[in-house]
Amino acid sequence: MKIKNGVILYKYAKTIIPGGTTLFSKRSELHLPNKWPAYFTKAKKINVCDLKGDKYLDMFCAVGTSVLGYSNHKVSKSVIDITKKGTMTTLNCPEEIYLSKQIINHHPWASMAKFTRGGGEANALAIRIARSSTKKKNVAFCGYHGWHDWYLSSNINSKNNLDQHLMSGLNYDGIPENLKNTAFPFPYNNFDYLLKLINKRKIGIIKMEVMRNMKPQNNFLQKVRKICDKKKIILIFDECTSGYRENMGGIHLKFKVNPDIAIFGKALGSGYAINAIIGKKELMKKAENTFISSTFWGERIGYTAALASIKEFKRLNVFKKIESNGKLIKNIWQDLSKKYNIPIKIIGTNAIISFEFYDNHSKKKTFLTQEMLKNKILATNMIYITIFHNKDNIKKYVKILDKVFKDISEKKIKNILKSKVCFKPIKRIN
């Protein structure tokens, strides 16, 4: 079948794929319902071509997997070269060892590593390892940690438990009821709440994103580490999103607070599937006692891509460029907010930035996405910054965004908006 209209193809996809696509974050309804081009044919740097061959400037950028932009030459070449030699055999690939050594070297507190392909399974694996190491199985968590039963079970207690960590209204269909009262959310930067939760629920594991939208306050991370040491609680930092984006390794290194286990993904492989779980030896050795295995954790493409990516991070001075590009776009948003008297809340680190309208956010976000798309730009209110989101590449984006803010200030949305309003935004409290 050859359908060159992404909107039409997506409608068909929904008849044979639940939700229309395997990745929730790529559903058209999250961006521009019935208008989003949905599919690509090729991509380079921050440019993407759809099924028709139309070229777009991508200001969103692949759910955070591509700090180097799309199709980095050296990473791609390393993968192509290794595929010619074979990717799966009866024997193990040595690249698994090489990558383990690299990541452990970046994190002196850790001594062992294990790998998966996806972030959700990496999070589940980390929970399994931690639970096998403590008699107290209950988990306190903050932030988003994948789709597996241990996490979604929190909503059995209350359908609103994940509202601020992922999105509201998540159904826990298919989750065993006996997982009730095993996972409990806590608000970021609220140590008193966490302390009460620890004492009330016999918490044995704390799992959290180090930061996403806001900085830790009042030595929050240090306090968490201290209470974990005191109560013999295992601390897991989920850095699938934040790792290898602002520095060489986990962002926790910036705050000088080390976990017992950490998880990395997304940027690590530059678009190729690889996630790492690292930790202290006495914990990671538990992975030998509980069954944890998967066929394609043993293929060599992800390892090869990650090794090549790390080299490129160094060669291109990636983290300094990303910080600079993020600051630039934040300043643009702030200037337009003041220019047109449209209040917005700018959140996130310089590497992952977003803004929210204080009123009618979803409608205004949909309008923004629509107008950008008209001008061959893929953009919402959020950007995963890459080295190519620089001054030269965002000139067109700024020009259109200025007009969008002007139209919003002049209350023209009603007359111009041609799409259904997008899904309510995913929320993050950390």
N, C-alpha and C positions, 0 to 999 in steps of 0.2 A: 504494500500500500504506500502511496506517495501523496501525502497531504502537506502542502507547503504553507498552510495557514495555522499558526500555533494555537489560536483560539479554538478553531474547529477541532484540531487534533486533541486538545485538552478535554473538550467535551466528550470525544470518543473514548479517551483514556479513562474517564470516570466510569465507563461501562464495564471495563475489564480490570481496572486497578482501584482498590479501595482508596477513596480520597483523590484519585486522579494521578497521584505520584507517591513514590515510596517515602520521600522526605517531606515531612509536614511543612517545614519552613519554605518550601518551594511551591506550595499551593497558590494558584492564581488569586484565590479569594483573600489572601493575606496582603495582596498588593493592589490589583486593579481588576475586580471581577468582570468577566466577559470581555476584557480588553487586553489583558497581559499576554505578550507573545509566547511565553511559556517554555519554548524549546530553542536550543542553539545548535549551530553546525560547527563553528570554530570560535576560538577566543585567543587573544594575544594582549599582553600587558593589562589594560583595563578596557579593552574593546571586545565586544561580543557580536557575532552575526546570528540572526534568527534563520528560520527555515526558508524565508524568502530571499535571504542574502542581504537584508538590511543590516547596517552596522550601527551599534549602539555604544555610547560611552557608559560604562558600568560603574555607578557610584555606590552600589551596594556591596558587591564583590563576594559572591560565593559563600555566604554564611561564615566568613572568617577563615577560610582555608588558604588564602593566597596572598600573604604579605609581600611576596615577590612579584605579584601580578600573575596573569595567566601565562602558561607555557614558557616559563623561564628556560632559556636555551640549555644551560648547563645541567639543570635538573632533568629536563626532558631527554637530553642526550645520554645521561647516565642510565635512565630507565630503558631507553631504546637499546643501548649497548648490552645491558644485562639480560634483556628478554631474548636476545639473539643467542645467549649462552644457556638459556633454560631458566625457568622460574620455580618449578616444583619437581623434586625428585624424591627418591627413597631416602636420600641423605639430607641433612640439615644445611642451610645456607650460613656461611660464616658471617655475613653481614649482620645477623642478629647479635652476635658477640661484639662486633665493632660498634654498633649503635648503642648497645648497653654500656660499653666503656665510655663512649662520648657523653651520654646523658648523666651517668654517675659522676664523671669528672666535673660536670657543670653544677652538681649538687653534692658537695662533700659529706653531707649528713647521711646520704643514702649509700647502700652497698650492693643492692641487687635490683634487677629490672625484669619485667615481663611485658609482653606486647599483645595487643589485639588490633583489630581493624577499625572498629567503631567506638565512639565515645561512650555510648550507652552500656555496651558490654564491658568496657574498661571500668566504668563506675560499679557495675554489678560484681565484677571480679574483685575490685578493691574491698567492697563490702563483705564478700565471702571470706577473703583473707583475714580481714579484721575480726569478723565474727568467730572465725576458727581460732582466734588468738585471745579471746576474752570470754568469761562466763556471763558477762552482761551483754546481751545481744541487741538491746534497743539502740536506735540511731536517732540523734538530733541532727537536723540538717538545715542549711541556709543556702538558697540558690537553686539553680537548675542542675539536675544530675541524671538526665536520661529518661528512658521510658519503662524501665524494668519494674517488676512487681514490688520490690522492696520500697521503691520511691513512691509510686502511684498509690500504694496501700495507705499512705497518709490520709487520703481523701475518704477512706472508710470511716475514720473517726469523725470527720466533718468534710462535707463536699466543698468547703471553702478553704481548706488547709493549703492548697497549692495556688490560690488566687494571686498571691504576690510573688510567687517563686517561678511560676510558669505562665498560666493563664486561667481565667475563671471558668467555672462550669465543666471541668474535666471529669468525665465519667470513669469510674473504676470497674466497669464491667470486665469480667474475666479474672479479677484479682481474688484469690481465696480469702474468705472472711476471717480465717484464723490468723491472717497477717495484721489484723486490727491491733492497734496499740503497740506497734513495733517501730514506727518511724514518725518523728514529730518535728514540725518546722519551728524555727525561731527567727526573729527579726535581726537583721544585720545591725551591728553597733549597739545592740541592747543586751549588755552582759547580765544585768539583773534578771531579765526574762530567762536567759539561758541557764543561769545558776539555779533558778527555781525549777526549771524543767529537768535539769540533771538530778536534783534531789527527789523530785516527785516521781520520775519515770525510770529511775535506775538506768541511766544512760551509760552505755559502754563504749560508744563510738560517736564522735562529732565529725560531720562531713560538711564542708562548706567551700564555696568559691571565695578566694582570697579577697577579691574586689571586682566589681564590674562597673557600676554606675556611680558609686560614691567611695570616698576614701575612708579607711578606718579611723575612728575618733577615740580619744581618751584611752589610747593604748589597748584598743579592743583586741587585736590579734595577740598581743603579749599576754593579756588576761586569759584569753582562751587557752593559750599554750600552758600557762601556769596552772589553771584548774585541771587540765588534762593530766599534767604531771602529778598533781596532788591526789586526784581521784583515780589514777591509773586508767584513764580514758584514752583510746586510740584516736589520734587526730589525722584526718584525711583532708588534704587540699585538692579540690578539683580544679585543675588549671587547663582543662581541655580548650577553653577559649582564651584565657589570659596568657598561657605559656608560650614562650618563643615569639612574643609579639612586641614586648617593650624592652626585653633584655634577653641575654643568652641563658635561657632556662625559665624557671618559674618566677612570677612577679613577687612571690613571697621572699625571694632573695633581697629585694629592695627594702623590705621591712625587717629583715634580719630575724624572722620567725620561721622556724623549720617545723614541718609536720612529721608524722611517723610514716605516712604514705602520701604520694602525690601522683597526679594523673595529668598527662599531656596529650594533645591531639591537634586537630585542625591545622594550624600553621606549621607544625612540625614536618609534615609531608608535602607541603606546597601543592595540595590538591590530590595527592595520592593517599590511599587509605593506610594509616598507621596511627596507633595510639600506644602510649607508654605508661606503665604503672611502675613506679620506683618506690623503694622503701628500705627501712632498716632490716638487716639480715634476719633477726629473730622473728620478725613478722612475715617477711617474704618467704622464708623457709616453709611456712605453713601451707603455701601453695603446692607443696609436694605431698601433703597429707590429705588434701581435699581435691576431688577430681575437677580439674580446670584444663580444658584443651579444645582446640578447634583446628580443622584441617588447614584453612587458609591463613591462620596465624603463622604458618611456616613458609609462606611464599616470600620471595626475596625483593619484590618490587617496592613495597612500602619502606623496607629498611634502606634500600638503595636510594630512594627519593629523599628520605630523611637525612642520610649522610651527606648527600649532595646539597640539600637545603641549608644545612648547618654551615657548610663551606661558603655558600652564597651569602648567608647572613653576615658572615665576617667580611667577605670580600667587598660587598656593596654598602657596608656600614648601615645596614637596614634599620636598626632601631632608632638611630638619630634622625633618619629621614622620615620615618613614620611619625615620630613625635612632632617634628616640624610641620608635616602636612596636616596632622590632626589639629594643631593649634591654629593653623591658617584657616581651616574650614570653620572651626568654632568661632573665630573672630568674624568671619563672613556672616554666619548666622546671627551673631549678636548685633552686628551693624544693621542688618536688614530688619531685625526686631525693633530696634530704636528708630530707624528711618520711617517705618510704616506704623509704628505704635501698635505692634502685635506682640503681646507678651508670650514668651516661650520659656521653657525650662530646658537648659542645656545640661546634659548629663553624660557621664562616661569618662574613661581615661582618654588620653590623646590618641590611643590606638584603636579604640572602639567608641565612637561618638554617636549621639543621637539627640534629638530635641522633641519636646512635646508642646503642643498648643494647649493653653490653659482652658480653652473651651472648644467644644465640638471637634476634638482632636481627630477622631476617625474620619469624619467628613472632610476636614481640611487636608489630612494626610492623603486621602484618596484623590482629592483635587490636585494636590501637588504631584502625585505619581502620574496622573492623567496628563497634565500639562508637560511634564518632563518627557513622557513617552512620545507625545506629539512631535517632540524635537529630538527624537532618537537618543534619549538618555534614560537609563534604568536607574531610578532613584526613588527613595521613600524618605522617611525622616531619620534614617540610620545609615551609618557608613562604617564598614570594616576597612580601616585605612590600609593602603598599600604604599609602596615606594613610588607608585605612579600617580597617586592623588596629589599631585603637586600643582604649583601655580600655573604652569603651562597647560596642563590638562583640564583644569577646572574653569577656564575662562567661559566656555559655553554654558556650563552648569550655573555659574553665577549670574549670567545674563538672563537665563530663563527663570531662575529662582527669584530674582528681583521682580520680574513680572508677576510671578505667582503671589508673592507677598503683596504687591500692589493691588492685584485683583481681589485678594482676601480683604484688604483694608477698605476697598471700595464696594465690598459685599456683592461681588459678581459671581460667586460660586454657583448659586442657584441657577443662573442662566447658562453657565458654561459646563458644569459637571454633567457628563453623559453616562457615567458608570454607577452601578450599585456601590454603596459604601462598603469598604473592606471590613474584614473581621476586626473585632476589638483587639487592640494591640496586646502582645505578650508583655507581661509586667515583670520587672525585676526590682527587688528591694535592696539589693546589695551592689 
